Amino acid sequence: MVNLATGDDSGHEITRLELMQAVERVRDSTAAMQTMLADPDRNHPRPIEEFPLVEPARRRDCQYCPFLELCESELGGDAVTEFMHAGGV
């Protein structure tokens, strides 16, 4: 393993258990993502109405969301622009 910031090169032996745990995390993550799809075979998402906005107290995190533009109609164009100019996306 090479640390790109420092250039240090160090080895780490991956155990069978670590590998199995990583595989399980990938499977769990994939399954969770597929629940967001109306048609997993075609990779078609569920309707946007099924993804409600987060409560206002948590919207400060919206500026970091890669899907912020999808919320434009609910947040209003000005809110999206404000988030974008706040240095988020």
Helices and strands as residue ranges (DSSP letters): H 16-34, E 37-39, E 44-45, G 48-50, G 56-64, G 68-71, H 72-75, H 77-85
